[in-house]
Amino acid sequence: MPRPASALCPYCGEVSRDMTRCSACGGPFDPLSRQATQNAMGPWFVRDPGRPFRPGCSFAELRRGVERGRIGPETIVRGPTTHQFWAPARRAPGLANLLGVCHACGGGATQKDYVCRHCGVAFPSPGDRQHMGLVDSRPLPGRDRAEAIVSVAGPSVRAGGEGWAFNRVLADSPSIDAEGVTLHIGRRRRRSPLWPVAAMVACALVVGVGLGVGIGRLPGLLQDGVTPEASSRGAMAAGEGERAAPTRDQASGVAAEDVGTGVRRSTESAPLRADVGEADALPAERIEESAVAERAGGWNERLVSLLLEDSLGSVATARELVRREGRDGREHAISPRAEGYVDRRFQVVRIRTLP
């Protein structure tokens, strides 16, 4: 079965069943209409969602659209002076002054003005139908080598309007020194992996300083755990022992001579029995306290030696030792500050030994 006759529209690309006129855009297919469309074509485009495939137009057609009111300040256009990027008509050099505004400063302008009376920017007249207004193709970072980038770097040529922001950025960019760029890239490559090392060194210094301060304060923390009851009880036992000890004259009962009168008088010795009775209980208590102090001193030395070793095993042993003594009734009177320090030290050493 033969396919029905159809024609491809040369203006919008739609397939039309009508062989003389496009059924979508209405453009006739005769040679004169094709030539007339070619005469109106150009590098300017007006955004029209209803007719997205319409060809570009010349600047003369754009001027007629402004005169007929079809193009306003907020109409979205692109052309040579915008480097084919979409922009509102009031920001398009050469077109904005036709709408009564300056594309650079927004001041008032007329169609006969060549420069802005407020900022002095020139108004171009882009009448060349063959000029697209594209900037030169340049190598880009990440896609091309650094040598290729710096070999073409330099001031850009102003294309199109003088006041267009994109043109101004390109034109004002300074030339790039190839050697300076190469050295800068090398320095960045050498400098990039150093920050992790610096962070690790800083952490090690903080840990070292904390360890030194903690070990220096450890004896004081351990001494803070001595209870006032034990110290007062030892002082009372020592005072009673001194009062219970008789003098040599009292123990021997020798008569003393009064130096002033020459009369010898007998001094009776103090009642030793009562003192001895009080002293019978004191030596046992003092012996027990001295034994506890002796064990506490050895236990503290062991704890300090374990912490000074500063390994994960030694600090864990010290931590377990402190906890066990606390469960047994705190015989050595470890203060909560000392116990907290040992726990914190264990956490620091464990974090330091992590891979």
C-alpha positions in Angstrom: 0.0 0.0 0.0 1.6 3.3 -1.0 2.3 5.8 1.7 0.4 9.1 1.5 2.3 12.0 0.1 3.8 14.3 2.7 6.4 17.1 2.9 9.0 18.1 5.5 8.7 21.8 6.5 12.0 23.5 5.9 11.1 26.2 8.5 10.0 24.2 11.6 10.9 20.6 10.7 7.3 19.3 11.0 6.0 16.7 8.5 3.0 18.2 6.7 0.4 16.3 4.6 -0.2 19.5 2.7 2.3 19.7 -0.1 2.1 23.4 -0.5 2.0 24.9 3.0 3.1 23.6 6.4 0.2 22.5 8.5 2.1 23.4 11.7 3.7 26.9 11.1 1.8 27.9 8.0 4.9 28.6 5.9 4.5 28.1 2.2 6.9 25.9 0.3 7.2 27.8 -2.9 10.7 29.1 -3.9 9.8 32.8 -3.4 8.6 32.1 0.1 11.8 30.2 0.9 13.9 33.1 -0.4 11.9 35.6 1.7 12.4 33.5 4.8 16.1 33.3 4.0 16.2 37.1 3.8 14.6 37.4 7.3 16.8 34.8 8.9 19.6 35.8 11.2 21.5 35.0 14.5 18.8 36.4 16.8 16.3 34.2 18.6 13.1 35.0 20.5 12.0 32.4 23.0 8.5 31.2 22.1 7.4 27.9 23.8 4.5 27.7 21.3 6.8 27.7 18.3 10.1 26.3 19.6 11.5 25.3 16.2 11.2 28.6 14.4 14.4 29.8 12.8 16.4 32.8 14.0 15.8 36.2 12.7 18.0 39.2 11.6 18.4 42.3 13.7 16.2 44.2 11.3 13.4 41.8 12.0 14.0 42.3 15.7 13.8 46.1 15.3 10.5 45.7 13.5 9.2 43.5 16.3 10.1 46.3 18.8 8.3 48.9 16.7 5.2 46.7 16.4 5.2 46.0 20.2 5.9 42.3 19.9 9.1 42.6 21.8 9.3 44.3 25.2 11.9 44.8 27.9 11.2 41.4 29.6 11.1 39.4 26.3 13.7 36.6 26.4 16.1 36.8 23.5 19.6 35.7 22.5 21.9 36.8 19.8 25.5 38.0 19.0 25.7 40.6 21.7 24.7 38.1 24.4 27.0 35.5 23.0 24.0 33.3 22.2 23.0 33.1 25.9 19.4 33.9 26.8 18.8 37.3 28.4 16.0 39.8 28.9 15.8 42.3 26.0 16.5 45.2 28.4 20.0 43.6 29.1 20.8 42.8 25.4 23.4 45.4 24.0 22.1 47.0 20.8 18.5 46.0 21.6 17.9 47.6 25.0 18.4 51.2 23.7 15.6 50.5 21.1 13.4 49.8 24.2 14.4 53.1 25.8 16.9 51.8 28.5 20.6 51.3 28.8 21.7 47.7 28.9 24.5 48.5 31.4 23.1 50.9 33.9 19.4 50.9 33.2 19.3 54.6 32.5 17.1 56.2 29.9 18.2 56.0 26.3 16.7 56.6 22.8 17.0 54.7 19.5 19.2 57.5 18.1 21.8 57.4 20.9 25.2 55.8 20.2 26.4 56.0 23.8 24.7 56.1 27.2 24.4 59.6 28.6 24.7 58.3 32.2 27.5 55.7 32.1 29.1 56.3 28.7 28.8 52.7 27.4 28.5 52.4 23.7 25.4 51.0 22.0 26.4 48.5 19.2 24.4 48.0 16.0 24.8 44.3 15.2 23.5 44.1 11.7 25.7 41.3 10.4 23.5 38.3 9.6 26.5 35.9 9.5 28.0 36.9 12.8 26.9 34.6 15.7 28.8 36.6 18.4 30.4 33.5 19.9 33.6 33.9 22.0 36.7 32.1 21.1 37.0 28.4 22.0 39.5 28.0 24.9 40.9 25.0 26.9 39.2 24.5 30.2 40.6 23.3 33.5 39.9 19.6 34.1 39.5 18.9 30.4 42.8 20.1 29.0 46.4 20.2 30.2 47.7 23.3 32.1 50.2 24.1 29.3 47.4 24.3 26.8 45.4 26.6 29.1 48.2 29.1 29.7 49.3 29.1 26.1 46.1 30.8 25.0 45.4 32.8 28.1 45.3 36.6 27.8 43.0 39.6 27.5 39.8 38.8 25.6 38.5 40.8 22.7 35.3 42.7 23.3 32.6 41.1 21.2 29.3 42.8 20.9 28.2 45.3 23.5 30.7 47.1 25.7 28.5 47.0 28.7 27.5 43.4 28.7 28.5 41.8 32.0 29.9 38.7 30.3 32.0 40.7 27.9 33.3 42.9 30.7 34.5 39.9 32.7 36.3 38.4 29.8 37.9 41.7 28.7 39.1 42.7 32.1 40.7 39.4 32.9 44.5 39.8 33.1 46.9 37.8 31.1 48.3 34.6 32.8 51.9 33.8 33.2 52.5 30.2 32.1 55.4 29.7 34.5 53.5 31.2 37.4 50.5 28.9 36.8 52.8 25.8 36.6 54.5 26.8 39.9 51.1 27.4 41.5 49.7 24.0 40.5 52.9 22.3 41.7 52.6 24.1 45.1 49.0 23.1 45.5 49.9 19.4 44.7 52.7 19.5 47.3 50.6 21.3 49.9 47.4 19.3 49.6 48.5 16.2 51.6 50.1 18.1 54.4 47.0 19.1 56.4 46.3 15.5 57.7 49.9 15.3 58.9 49.6 18.6 60.7 46.4 17.5 62.3 48.0 14.3 63.6 51.0 16.2 64.9 48.7 18.7 66.7 46.7 15.8 68.3 49.9 14.1 69.4 51.1 17.3 71.1 47.8 17.8 72.9 47.9 14.2 74.1 51.5 14.6 75.3 50.8 17.8 77.2 47.7 16.4 78.8 49.7 13.3 79.9 52.5 15.3 81.4 50.0 17.6 83.3 48.0 14.6 84.5 51.0 12.6 85.8 52.3 15.7 87.6 49.0 16.1 89.4 48.6 12.4 90.2 50.3 12.4 93.6 48.2 15.3 94.8 45.1 13.6 93.5 46.0 10.4 95.4 46.8 12.4 98.6 43.4 14.1 98.3 41.8 10.8 99.1 43.2 10.5 102.7 40.2 10.9 105.0 40.4 13.5 107.9 39.2 10.9 110.4 42.3 8.7 109.8 44.7 11.6 110.1 43.0 13.0 113.3 42.9 9.5 114.8 46.7 9.1 114.2 47.4 12.5 115.8 45.3 11.7 118.9 47.2 8.3 119.3 50.5 10.1 119.0 49.5 12.7 121.6 48.2 10.1 124.0 51.5 8.1 123.6 53.5 11.2 124.5 51.4 11.9 127.6 51.6 8.2 128.6 55.4 8.0 128.5 56.8 8.8 132.0 59.8 10.9 132.7 63.1 9.5 133.9 62.7 11.1 137.4 59.1 9.8 137.7 60.1 6.2 136.7 63.1 6.0 139.1 61.5 7.8 142.0 64.8 9.6 142.8 64.4 12.6 145.1 65.0 16.0 143.6 66.8 18.8 145.4 65.3 22.2 145.5 68.0 24.5 144.2 66.7 27.5 146.1 66.3 26.0 149.6 68.6 23.0 149.5 65.8 20.8 150.8 65.6 17.4 149.2 62.0 16.5 148.4 60.7 13.2 147.2 58.8 13.1 143.9 56.4 10.4 143.4 56.2 8.7 140.1 53.0 9.2 138.0 50.5 6.4 138.3 51.8 4.2 135.5 49.0 1.6 135.7 46.3 3.8 134.3 48.5 5.1 131.5 49.6 1.6 130.7 46.0 0.6 130.5 45.3 3.3 127.9 48.4 2.5 126.1 47.5 -1.1 125.8 44.8 -0.2 123.2 46.8 2.4 121.4 49.7 0.4 120.1 47.4 -2.1 118.4 45.5 0.7 116.6 48.7 2.4 115.7 50.1 -0.8 114.3 47.0 -1.4 112.2 47.1 2.2 110.9 50.8 1.9 110.1 50.2 -1.4 108.3 47.4 0.2 106.2 49.6 3.2 105.4 52.4 0.9 104.4 50.2 -1.0 102.1 48.7 2.2 100.7 52.1 3.6 99.9 53.1 0.5 98.0 49.8 0.4 96.2 50.2 4.1 95.2 53.7 3.4 93.9 52.4 0.6 91.8 49.5 2.7 90.4 51.9 5.5 89.5 54.4 3.1 87.8 51.6 1.6 85.7 50.4 5.0 84.6 54.0 6.2 83.8 54.4 3.1 81.5 51.6 4.7 79.4 50.7 1.6 77.4 47.2 0.3 76.8 47.8 -2.8 79.0 49.4 -0.9 81.9 46.7 1.8 82.0 44.0 -0.9 81.8 45.6 -2.7 84.7 45.7 0.5 86.7 42.0 1.2 85.9 41.0 -2.3 87.0 43.2 -1.9 90.2 41.4 1.3 91.1 38.0 -0.2 90.5 38.7 -3.3 92.5 40.0 -1.3 95.5 36.8 0.8 95.3 34.6 -2.3 95.3 36.6 -3.6 98.3 35.7 -0.6 100.5 38.3 1.9 99.3 40.9 0.7 101.8 43.5 3.2 100.3 41.0 6.1 100.2 41.3 6.8 96.5 39.5 10.1 95.7 36.9 10.4 92.9 39.2 12.8 91.1 42.0 10.2 91.0 39.6 7.5 89.8 38.2 9.9 87.1 41.7 10.7 86.0 42.6 7.0 85.5 39.4 6.5 83.5 40.2 9.5 81.2 43.7 8.3 80.8 42.5 4.9 79.7 40.2 6.4 77.1 43.0 8.7 75.7 45.5 5.8 75.4 42.8 3.6 73.8 42.0 6.2 71.2 45.7 6.8 70.5 46.2 3.1 69.8 43.3 2.8 67.3 44.5 2.2 63.7 
